[in-house]
Amino acid sequence: RMGFTWERIQDLNPAMIVASVKGFGPGPFENCKVYENVAQCAGGAASTTGFDDGPPLVTGAQIGDSGTGLHLALGIVTALYQRKTTGRGQKVLAAMQDSVLNLCRVKLRDQQRMAHGPMKEYPQYPHGEFGDTVPRAGNASGGGQPGWILKCKGWQTDPNAYIYFIAQAPVWKAICKVIGKEEWITDPDYATPTARLPRLMEIFATVEDWTKTMTKFEAMEILNKYDIPCGPILSMKEIAEDRSLYATGTLVEVEHPTRGSYLTVGNPIKLSDSPTEVTRSPLLGEHTDEILREVLGFDDREIIDIRDSGAIGTVTRMAAE
């Protein structure tokens, strides 16, 4: 758009690295406008998210925008590292569709598995039907670790009174003891992972009868004693009130001269020798004088003249002027 092709940039400076984000890579859709939810839909996330009897769903996580940014950053770092060896820069392209698909690669794997029979960890097995594409699997975790979201005490009024529970094979005996179903340990219908697969929803319903007698945090405390994988469904309010996240720098309070104090996410990557300081963004024109003086070398009189000319913004004059 600025008249400099990648080839021209390489001619001017072979060490230059140029990075860009597009909605789609080369192909029939490459000139289409894309936003977060469009990327989720085109990258395979929406078609595999939700319940089988409902429409495709987009996720609240910004896997299209932030996910593509992370892929682009990794590409830039890779290009910088290679430049140390070759002395040459590269063009780095991250398409939003490609990035979402990369994050959905397990579902692409499952698409190929379908040619070999039903996927037994999906809730459609054994009573549902599989079509010719990967179905929406609700809250099933798949990957050999069958899990589901279960109600906890207070679920009738609290939309987040739930816990994610995984019926992991190595702790199956502990699960049976905790929920009071010790007979399942030796029952051939429940004793092995293969035997449990067609009965998973029944198993989750039984565990849910237990979890509904306590809060999600009480259930988590008990389950963790036995190394049973689980996690509470945390609302954004609960996350914002978790002081341990402030202690690690995951949540940060930032002071701003016009909007006051606000909460934001810190750096999720913790480096031992390179702590991250999260600061506010500058106000519009906040550093204009500094740049004019220290970078461009203008003196005070010249800066006043520049301001009076309107070159750096609208000139506001007093009535007497």
C-alpha positions, 0 to 999 in steps of 0.5 A: 500500500505504501509502494514498497514491495517485499522485493524492493525492501530486500533490494534496499536492505537485505537484512530487513524483516517485514511482518504482516497479518492477514485474515486469509493466506493466498487463495480464494479468500485472501482479499476478504476482511476478517475479524476475530469471530470470522477467523474462528469460523473459517479456522474450524473452531466454531464448527467443533465448538458447542453441543451436537444439537445446537449451532456452531459457537465462537469461544470467548478466548481471542484465538483469532486476534491474540492467537495470530499475534502470538504466531506472528511474534514467534515468526519474527523471533525465528526470523531474527534468530536465522538472520544471525546466521544468514545475515538476511531478513525474511517476510513473515506472514501469519494468516488468522485462518491458519493460526486458528486452524493450528490451535484446532489441529487435534480436531483436524486429526480427529477428522482423519480418525473418522475413517477408522470408525466412531471416536469413542471418547466423543459423547455421540458414542455409542447412542448418537450418530457420526456424520462425515465431519468432526462433530461438536463435542460439548464439554468432552475433553477427548484425547484419552482423558474423558471429562465433563462440566458438572454442577456444584452446590448453588448451580440453580442461582449461580451460573458459574457454580460448576467444576470440570471433572476428568475421569482419569484412568490412573485415579479411577479407584480413588474416584470410586472411593470418593463418590461412594461407588467402590463396587465400580472398581471391580465391576467389569462394566466400569473397571477398565477405560474401554468398558467405561467409554459407553457409560461416560455420561452415566458416570458423570451424572453419578459424580455430579450427584456428589459434586452438587452437595458442595461448592466447586472449591470444596469439591476441588479441595477433596479431589485434589487430595487424591490427585483427581484432575479437576478445575473450577469454572471461574467467572471474570469477577472471581478471577479479578478478585483473586489476589494470588494473580496480582502477586504473580503479575498475571493481573496488574492495576495500572494508574491512568491520568484520565480514566483512573486506576484500571485492571489489565492482564500482565505478561503471562510469560514469566522470565527469571532475568527479565521482569515485565513492567506493565505501564499505561499507554501514552495520551494523544500527543503526550510525547510530541514535544519530547520527540521534536526536541530530543529526536528531531533536534528542534529548539523551543522557538521552532516547536512553538512555530510548529504548534502554531502552524497546526502541523501537529494538531488543532491550534486552540486560541484564546478570545483575546487572540 
